[in-house]
Amino acid sequence: MLKKYLILSLMAFGLLLVPVVNVYAQDLSQDIAKKSGYEVSGVTSATLSQTVGKIIKAVLGFLGTVFLALTVYAGVLWMTAGGNEEKVEKAMGIIKTSVIGLIIIIAAYSITYFVLTNAFAITS
């Protein structure tokens, strides 16, 4: 059963990354076309930092969705436990680990944001 959920989550994650890879490939092909002398019209040029920012935003959105899904699943498991202590403990464990994961993700993002803004502020 766990293997089934793992495969489904990996497939969903793969489908989530398809648009990001497509955008990066499109930017790369447009850059090659410009260097080759072809005219590229109607295209906005995004910098590398903007592209990385979009990727990070998509990954954080995906992780927020995973957190929400885990919380809802644990809540439903808890509500349907019917006094079964094993199910209640399992639901509490899922909620605790998902909150810890969310705290780690927010802390990592905050540290990265702080370091990068200060690093670029010094060089500017």
PyMOL commands that set and color helices and strands:
alter all, ss='L'
color gray80, all
select helices_A, chain A and resi 2-36+48-79+85-123
alter helices_A, ss='H'
color red, helices_A
deselect
rebuild
show_as cartoon
